[in-house]
């Protein structure tokens, strides 16, 4: 996908204001410090302390310990007039991946790595907080910057919302970004409506009756039952979902048996469901259970199904998406620039914020094949072009100014 776009050498920062461009060394330094000390969800103590110390040094009002490790910073514009509140959200957790990059800022912790760009999201949010605080006279209203834990799982957005981060004062709109190695540096993916998919997970154990591989009539073969279930699940999208609605049902795990001449009495499978249309929220669970129950009954097997609704789809508000797009068009000046129909079946718990208030989540292109910075997200060699960092700050700052105007 990246190769179909212009090379990163065409990228210009001339539309990023000089004061934000001057923050580039600090943005890179902050990002790399965070990258070296990655922490998993709800364990981001060092990261939270780093963020809090910066905010304290700058004199920015903030609250710590929200949903364990979350932080909310408050910046109030001094320009008279508008009393609206805009939230900016950044996630700060890492992944259980062993980093394979050979860089000076490589992860110092075995088996933990910032492999999805959250270190960059945090650095961009810090840069935005710093700039807005220094230029409070240039905007009216209040900005809440939300540093969220545990996006990668089990999910930090819901507990932060439950803790009241969207209240006191009440948030009118929210924006956020994801550095995106599926797009090259110098592009922005933004659209109204569905941007990212709902994420649902299922695990199922099939209980049959084991026995000798040469005497199958005395058994209930859990492997045969599981194989039929896996095949039948693929008909949900192809035959039960409107072809206009994109959806995915993937069985990613299947475990059964211990040796070649024994029919397994149990089989275990697990998978994921993805879709954009919120109207399908309960459909897949019901249909998957119907298929499993029917096949098990026909074979005389039993089953246990655990189905988890993890994240709803990320649905952008049309008005806020238009705001972000108009700003991005001013900031990003490349032959491609804006990618309006950019979507992914990946999920994000930014969706919970967007269910509560209108907002926009968008992708900021960060891949640079010329520097070999184009490995996919969640890869042990994932890294991104740090030139994207001031672009992110510029877009957030301009969105803030324009929103309050």
Residue pairs with C-beta under 8 A, 6 or more apart in sequence:
1 182
1 183
2 181
2 182
2 183
2 184
2 367
2 369
2 374
3 369
5 183
5 184
5 187
5 336
5 365
6 184
6 186
6 334
6 335
6 336
7 184
7 369
7 370
8 184
8 185
8 186
8 367
8 368
8 369
8 370
8 371
8 385
8 387
9 370
10 186
10 334
10 335
11 185
11 186
11 334
11 387
12 186
12 333
12 334
13 21
13 387
13 390
13 391
14 333
15 330
15 331
15 332
15 333
15 394
16 331
16 390
16 391
16 393
16 394
17 394
19 131
20 127
20 131
20 390
20 393
20 394
20 397
21 390
23 127
23 130
23 131
23 390
23 393
24 386
24 387
24 389
24 390
26 127
27 123
27 124
27 126
27 127
27 386
27 389
27 390
27 393
28 123
28 386
28 389
30 50
30 54
30 122
30 123
30 126
30 127
31 119
31 120
31 122
31 123
31 386
31 389
32 104
32 105
32 119
33 50
33 105
34 47
34 50
34 92
34 114
34 119
34 122
34 123
35 105
35 106
35 107
35 114
35 119
36 105
36 106
36 107
36 108
37 46
37 47
37 107
37 108
37 109
38 94
38 95
38 107
38 109
38 112
38 113
38 114
38 119
39 45
39 46
39 47
39 93
39 94
39 112
40 93
40 94
40 95
40 96
40 112
40 150
40 152
41 93
41 149
41 150
41 151
41 152
41 153
41 154
41 155
41 156
42 67
42 68
42 69
42 93
42 149
42 150
42 154
42 156
43 69
43 93
44 69
44 92
44 93
44 149
44 150
45 69
47 69
47 92
47 122
48 64
48 69
48 70
48 71
48 92
48 147
48 149
51 71
51 92
51 122
51 126
51 147
52 62
52 64
52 71
54 126
54 130
55 62
55 71
55 73
55 129
56 62
58 129
58 130
58 133
59 133
60 73
60 74
60 75
60 129
60 133
61 73
61 74
61 75
62 71
62 72
62 73
62 74
63 71
63 72
64 70
64 71
66 72
66 160
66 163
66 165
67 148
67 149
67 150
67 156
67 159
67 160
67 162
67 163
68 149
68 159
69 92
69 149
70 146
70 147
70 148
70 149
70 156
70 159
70 160
70 163
70 165
71 146
71 147
72 144
72 145
72 146
72 147
72 165
73 129
73 144
73 145
73 147
74 142
74 143
74 144
75 129
75 132
75 133
75 136
75 142
75 143
75 145
76 136
76 141
76 142
76 143
77 132
77 136
77 137
77 138
77 139
77 140
77 141
77 142
77 143
77 404
78 136
78 137
78 140
79 136
79 137
79 138
79 139
79 140
79 404
80 140
81 140
82 140
82 141
82 404
82 405
83 140
83 141
83 142
84 141
84 142
84 172
84 173
84 403
84 404
85 141
85 142
85 143
85 144
85 169
85 170
85 171
85 172
86 141
86 142
86 143
86 144
86 171
86 172
86 173
86 174
86 175
86 399
86 400
86 403
86 404
87 143
87 144
87 145
87 146
87 165
87 166
87 171
87 173
87 174
87 175
87 353
87 357
87 359
88 125
88 128
88 143
88 144
88 145
88 146
88 174
88 175
88 176
88 396
88 400
89 125
89 145
89 146
89 148
89 174
89 175
89 176
89 350
89 353
90 118
90 121
90 122
90 124
90 125
90 145
90 146
90 147
90 148
90 176
91 118
91 121
91 122
91 148
91 149
91 150
91 151
91 152
91 156
92 118
92 119
92 121
92 122
92 147
92 148
92 149
93 118
93 149
93 150
93 151
93 152
93 156
94 107
94 112
94 113
94 114
94 115
94 116
94 118
94 119
94 152
95 112
95 113
95 114
95 115
95 116
95 152
95 378
96 111
96 112
97 111
97 112
97 113
97 115
97 378
97 380
98 110
98 111
98 113
98 380
99 106
99 107
99 113
99 115
99 380
99 381
100 380
100 381
101 380
101 381
101 382
101 383
103 383
107 113
107 114
113 380
113 382
115 377
115 378
115 379
115 380
115 382
116 152
116 377
116 378
116 382
117 178
117 179
117 180
117 181
117 366
117 377
117 382
117 384
118 151
118 152
120 179
120 366
120 384
120 386
120 388
120 389
120 392
121 176
121 177
121 178
121 179
121 392
122 147
123 389
124 177
124 389
124 392
124 393
124 396
125 145
125 147
125 396
127 389
127 390
127 392
127 393
128 145
128 392
128 393
128 396
128 397
128 400
129 145
131 393
131 397
132 139
132 143
132 397
132 400
138 401
139 400
139 401
139 404
140 404
141 403
141 404
142 169
143 400
144 165
144 171
146 160
146 165
146 174
148 156
148 157
148 160
149 156
150 156
151 157
151 348
151 349
151 350
153 310
155 310
155 311
155 349
155 352
156 349
157 349
157 350
157 351
157 352
157 353
158 349
158 352
161 352
161 353
161 356
165 171
166 174
166 353
166 356
166 357
171 357
172 357
172 358
173 317
173 320
173 357
173 358
173 359
173 403
174 353
174 354
174 357
174 358
174 359
175 320
175 324
175 359
175 360
175 361
175 362
175 396
175 399
176 350
176 353
176 359
176 360
176 361
176 362
177 361
177 362
177 363
177 364
177 392
177 395
177 396
178 348
178 361
178 362
178 363
178 364
179 363
179 364
179 366
179 384
179 388
179 392
180 189
180 342
180 363
180 364
180 365
180 366
180 367
181 366
181 367
181 373
181 374
181 375
181 376
181 377
181 382
181 384
182 344
182 363
182 367
182 376
182 377
183 189
183 339
183 342
183 363
183 364
183 365
183 366
183 367
184 336
184 365
184 367
184 368
184 369
184 374
185 365
185 366
185 367
185 368
185 385
185 387
185 388
186 332
186 334
186 336
186 337
186 365
187 332
187 334
187 336
187 337
187 338
187 339
187 365
188 325
188 328
188 332
188 337
188 338
188 339
188 362
188 363
188 364
188 365
188 395
189 195
189 338
189 339
189 340
189 342
189 362
189 363
189 365
190 316
190 321
190 324
190 325
190 328
190 338
190 339
190 340
190 342
190 360
190 362
190 363
191 316
191 321
191 340
191 341
191 342
191 343
192 316
192 317
192 318
192 321
192 322
193 315
193 316
193 318
194 276
194 277
194 313
194 314
194 315
194 316
194 343
195 314
195 315
195 316
195 342
195 343
195 344
195 361
195 362
195 363
196 313
196 314
196 343
196 344
196 345
196 346
196 347
196 348
196 350
196 351
196 361
197 246
197 248
197 274
197 275
197 276
197 313
197 314
197 344
197 345
197 346
197 347
198 273
198 274
198 275
198 276
198 278
198 280
198 281
198 309
198 311
198 312
198 313
198 347
198 351
199 272
199 273
199 274
199 310
199 311
199 347
200 272
200 273
200 274
200 284
200 285
200 307
200 308
200 309
200 310
201 270
201 271
201 272
201 273
201 307
201 308
201 310
202 270
202 271
202 272
202 273
202 285
202 288
202 305
202 306
202 307
202 308
203 253
203 268
203 269
203 270
203 305
203 306
204 229
204 268
204 269
204 270
204 292
204 303
204 304
204 305
204 306
205 266
205 267
205 268
205 303
205 304
206 222
206 225
206 226
206 229
206 266
206 267
206 268
206 269
206 296
206 301
206 302
206 303
207 222
207 265
207 266
207 301
207 302
207 303
207 304
208 219
208 220
208 221
208 222
208 225
208 263
208 264
208 265
208 266
208 267
208 299
208 300
208 301
209 218
209 219
209 220
209 265
209 300
210 219
210 222
210 262
210 263
210 264
210 265
211 218
211 219
211 262
211 263
212 218
212 219
212 261
212 262
212 263
213 260
213 261
213 262
213 263
214 261
216 263
219 263
219 265
220 265
220 299
220 300
220 301
221 263
221 264
221 299
222 256
222 263
222 264
222 265
222 266
222 267
222 301
223 256
223 257
223 263
223 264
223 267
224 299
225 267
225 295
225 296
225 299
225 301
226 254
226 256
226 267
226 269
228 295
228 299
229 269
229 291
229 292
229 295
230 251
230 254
230 269
232 291
232 295
233 249
233 251
233 271
233 288
233 291
234 249
236 247
236 249
236 284
236 287
236 288
236 291
237 247
237 248
237 249
240 283
240 287
241 247
241 275
241 280
241 283
245 275
245 276
245 277
245 280
246 275
246 276
246 343
246 345
247 273
247 274
247 275
247 276
247 277
247 280
247 284
248 272
248 273
248 274
248 275
248 345
249 271
249 272
249 273
249 284
249 288
250 271
250 272
250 273
250 274
251 269
251 270
251 271
252 270
252 271
252 272
253 268
253 269
253 270
253 271
254 267
254 268
254 269
255 267
255 268
255 269
256 264
256 266
256 267
256 268
257 263
257 264
257 267
258 264
273 284
273 288
274 345
274 347
275 284
275 313
276 313
276 343
277 313
278 312
278 313
278 315
281 309
281 312
285 307
285 309
288 305
288 307
289 305
289 307
292 303
292 305
293 303
295 301
296 302
296 303
310 347
311 347
311 348
311 349
311 351
311 352
312 351
312 352
312 355
313 347
313 351
314 347
314 348
314 350
314 351
314 354
314 361
315 351
315 354
315 355
316 354
316 359
316 360
316 361
316 362
317 354
317 358
317 359
317 360
319 358
320 358
320 359
320 360
321 360
321 362
323 360
323 399
323 402
323 403
324 360
324 362
324 395
324 399
325 338
325 340
326 402
327 395
327 398
327 399
327 402
328 337
328 338
328 362
328 395
329 337
329 338
330 398
331 391
331 394
331 395
331 398
332 338
332 391
339 363
339 365
342 363
346 377
348 361
350 361
353 359
354 361
364 388
364 391
364 392
364 395
365 388
366 373
366 384
366 385
366 388
367 373
367 374
367 384
367 385
368 374
368 384
368 385
368 387
371 385
373 383
373 384
373 385
375 381
375 382
375 383
376 382
